[in-house]
Each structure stands twice: as structure tokens, then as C-alpha cells.
Amino acid sequence: MTEEPALPRYLRGRFAPVPEEHDALGLTVRGTLPPELDGRYLRNGPNPLPGEDDGHWFTGPGMLHGVRLRDGRAEWYRNRWIRTRELDGHPFVRADGTFDLTATPGNTRVIRHADTVLALCEAGFPYRVTPALETVGPYDFGGRLTTAMTAHPKEDPVTGELHLFGTGFAPPYLTYHRVTADGELVDSRPVEVPGPTMMHDFAITEHHIVWMDLPVVFRPELAGQGGMPYRWDDAYGARLGIMSRTPGSTEVRCGSRRT
């Protein structure tokens, strides 16, 4: 008698995906919620469909969870899968080899900017959702966004601008974008890097962008095999770069690439 293979850890126990969507009203509060807490607490993460295994902790369709707090009460909890084109069965890589930036899981982060709630992932467009977590659709800032959008944009606490970037699998491998406090994408600049790095994050200062060009890179031969199509590459090396936030500037000052 052979034993059934154990499920991967990300599909069992406390890490198991939530199998259904729920709505709960008038939640019980233990203790006291400060009345100043007025809004929605949202979180996002991969949540495979029942019976499916997407092959990695970080893959699988995104699911939003939310709690509405107001006047010392927890009014509701609900969770929703993000209805992306990937969830509907559309492939990220089309038959002609081009990429569908709307066919992503949308499973990494959720933010609000200019009263717009966006579910983010690294490889494609964000998805707009309502305050009640229902999916509106892919969001490209009125057609101005033509690259992927990082899941880790930075909002300037003084100006209210949103700074973000997109990585690509072909040149330009990195593009910087700036969105006004009102939600208009007004600045896009290609930034030169030597290959398809998986640039997970970056930083901003009052006057500069800080890039982290690190040796986790896209490997096309791994695409479509399940899991993550990225690998560590010692030969790529690592460096930090500094770029001015001045509109139109593309010069990046950086040290020697270290391996």
C-alpha cells in the first residue's frame, strides 16, 4: 500500500488557502476599538483555488481580505478572489510570444492612492477594486502605463506623489514612473540595466531614486513550468544606483558591479 504524497506546506495547516468567499456582519469585538480607527483594513495574498497547486508559495490567484472599522465597531469582514484575466484562464504569454499584462494573479499587495484601491503584483498591471473588494478590472492610469507595475510603490509623504517602476522581460528592462497626488501618471523614463532583473523594491529620498540592481534574474526556459521563473545569477552581480527625481533625468550614478 502506497501512501498519498503530502501536500506542499503552503497548501496545508495554517498556510492552507481559504476555500470560499465569506461575508460576516457585526463582528464581535474583544476589548475596545479606538473610535479614531475609521476605515478599512485590507490585506492581499496568494490563495489557490480549491484542489489546485500553482507550484510555489508566491503564486496562485490573489485574494483580498478586509475588515471595516467605524465608531468602535467592526462592521464587516469579507474576502474576495481578485477576478483577473489569469483567474479566467487567459495565459500571461500569448501564442505569438507577447505578454498579456492583464493576465496576472494580482496577489502581492493592496494600496489606496487618489481614492483608488489597487491590487498589485510584480509582473503586470494593477487591478482596481471597489471599497467592498469587488473587482473592477485592470488599471493602466488611462492608458499611460505600458509596463508592469511594482507591488512596492512609494508615496512621498510631502507631495503625495506615487513613485513606482516596472520591470520587463525584454528591453527596456526597467522603467520608472511618477503619479501625481491626484492619480495622473505624468512621468515615465526607461532606466538602463543589463538584463531582466527581478527588481523587487527600491527607495526614494527628497531628491533621488535609489535603485537596487541585484542578481535575481528572469530565465525564459523556466516560464510556464510552474513556480517562479527567476534564478540567482552570480555572474550578474549587484550594485546600487542613484537617479535624480528631476523630470526627464535618466542618468544613474552607481558603484562598480560586485560579484
C-alpha positions, 0 to 999 in steps of 0.5 A, spaced: 500 500 500 502 506 497 501 512 501 498 519 498 504 524 497 503 530 502 501 536 500 506 542 499 506 546 506 503 552 503 497 548 501 496 545 508 495 547 516 495 554 517 498 556 510 492 552 507 488 557 502 481 559 504 476 555 500 470 560 499 468 567 499 465 569 506 461 575 508 460 576 516 456 582 519 457 585 526 463 582 528 464 581 535 469 585 538 474 583 544 476 589 548 475 596 545 476 599 538 479 606 538 473 610 535 479 614 531 480 607 527 475 609 521 476 605 515 478 599 512 483 594 513 485 590 507 490 585 506 492 581 499 495 574 498 496 568 494 490 563 495 489 557 490 483 555 488 480 549 491 484 542 489 489 546 485 497 547 486 500 553 482 507 550 484 510 555 489 508 559 495 508 566 491 503 564 486 496 562 485 490 567 484 490 573 489 485 574 494 483 580 498 481 580 505 478 586 509 475 588 515 471 595 516 472 599 522 467 605 524 465 608 531 468 602 535 465 597 531 467 592 526 462 592 521 464 587 516 469 582 514 469 579 507 474 576 502 474 576 495 478 572 489 481 578 485 477 576 478 483 577 473 484 575 466 489 569 469 483 567 474 479 566 467 484 562 464 487 567 459 495 565 459 500 571 461 504 569 454 500 569 448 501 564 442 505 569 438 510 570 444 507 577 447 505 578 454 498 579 456 499 584 462 492 583 464 493 576 465 496 576 472 494 573 479 494 580 482 496 577 489 502 581 492 499 587 495 493 592 496 494 600 496 489 606 496 492 612 492 487 618 489 481 614 492 483 608 488 484 601 491 489 597 487 491 590 487 498 589 485 503 584 483 510 584 480 509 582 473 503 586 470 498 591 471 494 593 477 487 591 478 482 596 481 477 594 486 471 597 489 471 599 497 467 592 498 473 588 494 469 587 488 473 587 482 473 592 477 478 590 472 485 592 470 488 599 471 493 602 466 492 610 469 488 611 462 492 608 458 499 611 460 502 605 463 505 600 458 509 596 463 508 592 469 507 595 475 511 594 482 507 591 488 512 596 492 510 603 490 512 609 494 508 615 496 512 621 498 509 623 504 510 631 502 507 631 495 503 625 495 506 623 489 506 615 487 513 613 485 513 606 482 517 602 476 516 596 472 520 591 470 520 587 463 522 581 460 525 584 454 528 591 453 527 596 456 528 592 462 526 597 467 522 603 467 520 608 472 514 612 473 511 618 477 503 619 479 501 625 481 497 626 488 491 626 484 492 619 480 495 622 473 501 618 471 505 624 468 512 621 468 515 615 465 523 614 463 526 607 461 532 606 466 538 602 463 540 595 466 543 589 463 538 584 463 531 582 466 532 583 473 527 581 478 527 588 481 523 587 487 523 594 491 527 600 491 527 607 495 526 614 494 529 620 498 527 628 497 531 628 491 533 621 488 531 614 486 535 609 489 535 603 485 537 596 487 540 592 481 541 585 484 542 578 481 535 575 481 534 574 474 528 572 469 530 565 465 525 564 459 526 556 459 523 556 466 516 560 464 510 556 464 513 550 468 510 552 474 513 556 480 517 562 479 521 563 473 527 567 476 534 564 478 540 567 482 545 569 477 552 570 480 555 572 474 550 578 474 552 581 480 549 587 484 550 594 485 546 600 487 544 606 483 542 613 484 537 617 479 535 624 480 527 625 481 528 631 476 523 630 470 526 627 464 533 625 468 535 618 466 542 618 468 544 613 474 550 614 478 552 607 481 558 603 484 562 598 480 558 591 479 560 586 485 560 579 484 
